[in-house]
Amino acid sequence: MLTIRLVKTAMVASTALFALLVTFNNLTDYNSNYQFVRHVLNMDTTFPGNALMGRAITAPAVWTVGYWAIIATEAAVGLTLAFAAVQLAVNLRSSAAGFNAAKKYAVIGAGLGFLLWFTGFMVVGGEWFAMWQSQDWNGQEPAFRFYMTLLAVVIFLNQPDGELDARRLR
């Protein structure tokens, strides 16, 4: 059904817009989220005297490299999802096989986003650097919303699409 294909395409385009806007915001308001990365890696707002402080990274060069890696990954997610949305749009009226094949780019983009926001923020930031202990610099809730949205979109996207009714396309 063409309507479902349109909704799937719009959802992928929306996730692309989100990731690109996050990238844009991190570039135009660089210092705000640099401070987030600095505090998480430095672990200076975790519980005083916690046994995990040996994991803290206090080198500003590492904070900068880490932040640029986050920004680059956000950009890659956004660009991949934007490319995916274009591929889906180009294949809206294609055969089921053509439309279904175009989904692979969205899966790649969503997978990159999952690696960033789940593995990067929840696993590395949240658990390794004990971000959950910080009242001021805890990004776990936003990260959860981001990767769960990506998962929901990719699950819906990957529901099989059949052939379109040729009579309705004229």
MARTI-614596 format. One record per residue (C-alpha): x, y, z; residue number from 0; residue in three letters. Coordinates in steps of 0.1 Angstrom, whole numbers, plus 5000, padded with zeros to 4 digits. Example, Ala and Ser with C-alpha at 12.3 -4.5 7.8 and 13.67 -1.06 7.14 Angstrom:
BEGIN
<r <5123,4955,5078>,0,ALA>
<r <5137,4989,5071>,1,SER>
END
This chain:
BEGIN
<r <5000,5000,5000>,0,MET>
<r <5014,5033,4989>,1,LEU>
<r <5003,5051,5021>,2,THR>
<r <5024,5028,5043>,3,ILE>
<r <5054,5033,5021>,4,ARG>
<r <5049,5071,5023>,5,LEU>
<r <5047,5069,5061>,6,VAL>
<r <5078,5048,5063>,7,LYS>
<r <5097,5072,5041>,8,THR>
<r <5085,5102,5062>,9,ALA>
<r <5096,5085,5094>,10,MET>
<r <5130,5078,5081>,11,VAL>
<r <5133,5114,5068>,12,ALA>
<r <5122,5126,5103>,13,SER>
<r <5149,5106,5120>,14,THR>
<r <5174,5120,5095>,15,ALA>
<r <5163,5156,5103>,16,LEU>
<r <5167,5149,5140>,17,PHE>
<r <5202,5136,5137>,18,ALA>
<r <5212,5164,5114>,19,LEU>
<r <5197,5190,5137>,20,LEU>
<r <5216,5175,5167>,21,VAL>
<r <5248,5177,5146>,22,THR>
<r <5241,5213,5136>,23,PHE>
<r <5233,5223,5172>,24,ASN>
<r <5266,5207,5184>,25,ASN>
<r <5285,5226,5158>,26,LEU>
<r <5268,5260,5164>,27,THR>
<r <5267,5257,5202>,28,ASP>
<r <5299,5237,5205>,29,TYR>
<r <5307,5246,5241>,30,ASN>
<r <5275,5235,5257>,31,SER>
<r <5278,5199,5248>,32,ASN>
<r <5316,5200,5250>,33,TYR>
<r <5311,5208,5287>,34,GLN>
<r <5288,5177,5289>,35,PHE>
<r <5315,5155,5274>,36,VAL>
<r <5342,5170,5297>,37,ARG>
<r <5322,5165,5329>,38,HIS>
<r <5312,5129,5319>,39,VAL>
<r <5347,5118,5310>,40,LEU>
<r <5362,5137,5339>,41,ASN>
<r <5337,5121,5363>,42,MET>
<r <5338,5153,5384>,43,ASP>
<r <5301,5153,5392>,44,THR>
<r <5297,5117,5402>,45,THR>
<r <5293,5106,5438>,46,PHE>
<r <5322,5118,5459>,47,PRO>
<r <5348,5091,5466>,48,GLY>
<r <5331,5064,5444>,49,ASN>
<r <5353,5034,5436>,50,ALA>
<r <5351,5040,5398>,51,LEU>
<r <5371,5073,5397>,52,MET>
<r <5402,5055,5383>,53,GLY>
<r <5383,5055,5350>,54,ARG>
<r <5382,5093,5348>,55,ALA>
<r <5398,5109,5318>,56,ILE>
<r <5413,5143,5327>,57,THR>
<r <5430,5151,5294>,58,ALA>
<r <5413,5180,5275>,59,PRO>
<r <5427,5166,5242>,60,ALA>
<r <5408,5133,5248>,61,VAL>
<r <5376,5153,5256>,62,TRP>
<r <5379,5171,5223>,63,THR>
<r <5386,5139,5203>,64,VAL>
<r <5356,5122,5220>,65,GLY>
<r <5333,5151,5213>,66,TYR>
<r <5343,5153,5177>,67,TRP>
<r <5338,5115,5174>,68,ALA>
<r <5302,5120,5187>,69,ILE>
<r <5296,5149,5163>,70,ILE>
<r <5310,5129,5133>,71,ALA>
<r <5288,5099,5142>,72,THR>
<r <5257,5121,5145>,73,GLU>
<r <5265,5135,5111>,74,ALA>
<r <5270,5100,5096>,75,ALA>
<r <5237,5089,5111>,76,VAL>
<r <5219,5119,5097>,77,GLY>
<r <5234,5117,5063>,78,LEU>
<r <5228,5080,5060>,79,THR>
<r <5192,5083,5071>,80,LEU>
<r <5187,5112,5046>,81,ALA>
<r <5202,5091,5018>,82,PHE>
<r <5179,5063,5030>,83,ALA>
<r <5148,5085,5028>,84,ALA>
<r <5157,5096,4993>,85,VAL>
<r <5162,5060,4983>,86,GLN>
<r <5128,5050,4998>,87,LEU>
<r <5112,5080,4980>,88,ALA>
<r <5127,5071,4947>,89,VAL>
<r <5114,5035,4951>,90,ASN>
<r <5079,5044,4964>,91,LEU>
<r <5062,5030,4933>,92,ARG>
<r <5088,5003,4926>,93,SER>
<r <5082,4966,4930>,94,SER>
<r <5081,4952,4965>,95,ALA>
<r <5116,4939,4960>,96,ALA>
<r <5128,4974,4950>,97,GLY>
<r <5113,4992,4979>,98,PHE>
<r <5123,4965,5004>,99,ASN>
<r <5159,4967,4991>,100,ALA>
<r <5160,5004,4996>,101,ALA>
<r <5154,4999,5033>,102,LYS>
<r <5189,4987,5039>,103,LYS>
<r <5203,5022,5041>,104,TYR>
<r <5178,5031,5069>,105,ALA>
<r <5188,5000,5088>,106,VAL>
<r <5225,5011,5085>,107,ILE>
<r <5216,5046,5097>,108,GLY>
<r <5195,5034,5126>,109,ALA>
<r <5222,5009,5135>,110,GLY>
<r <5248,5037,5137>,111,LEU>
<r <5224,5058,5158>,112,GLY>
<r <5219,5028,5181>,113,PHE>
<r <5256,5024,5185>,114,LEU>
<r <5260,5061,5193>,115,LEU>
<r <5231,5066,5217>,116,TRP>
<r <5229,5032,5233>,117,PHE>
<r <5265,5019,5233>,118,THR>
<r <5281,5054,5235>,119,GLY>
<r <5258,5072,5259>,120,PHE>
<r <5242,5044,5279>,121,MET>
<r <5270,5018,5281>,122,VAL>
<r <5302,5039,5279>,123,VAL>
<r <5289,5072,5294>,124,GLY>
<r <5263,5058,5317>,125,GLY>
<r <5280,5028,5331>,126,GLU>
<r <5317,5030,5324>,127,TRP>
<r <5319,5067,5334>,128,PHE>
<r <5291,5065,5359>,129,ALA>
<r <5271,5093,5342>,130,MET>
<r <5240,5080,5361>,131,TRP>
<r <5255,5094,5393>,132,GLN>
<r <5255,5130,5380>,133,SER>
<r <5225,5152,5387>,134,GLN>
<r <5237,5178,5362>,135,ASP>
<r <5254,5158,5334>,136,TRP>
<r <5233,5127,5330>,137,ASN>
<r <5223,5122,5293>,138,GLY>
<r <5208,5088,5297>,139,GLN>
<r <5171,5098,5294>,140,GLU>
<r <5176,5117,5262>,141,PRO>
<r <5198,5089,5248>,142,ALA>
<r <5171,5064,5256>,143,PHE>
<r <5144,5084,5237>,144,ARG>
<r <5167,5087,5207>,145,PHE>
<r <5176,5051,5204>,146,TYR>
<r <5141,5038,5212>,147,MET>
<r <5127,5061,5185>,148,THR>
<r <5153,5047,5160>,149,LEU>
<r <5144,5011,5170>,150,LEU>
<r <5106,5018,5166>,151,ALA>
<r <5111,5033,5132>,152,VAL>
<r <5133,5005,5119>,153,VAL>
<r <5109,4979,5133>,154,ILE>
<r <5080,4995,5115>,155,PHE>
<r <5101,5001,5084>,156,LEU>
<r <5111,4964,5082>,157,ASN>
<r <5075,4952,5081>,158,GLN>
<r <5073,4935,5046>,159,PRO>
<r <5059,4957,5018>,160,ASP>
<r <5040,4938,4991>,161,GLY>
<r <5033,4948,4956>,162,GLU>
<r <5012,4979,4949>,163,LEU>
<r <4978,4976,4933>,164,ASP>
<r <4985,4988,4898>,165,ALA>
<r <4950,5001,4893>,166,ARG>
<r <4954,5026,4922>,167,ARG>
<r <4986,5040,4908>,168,LEU>
<r <4971,5053,4875>,169,ARG>
END
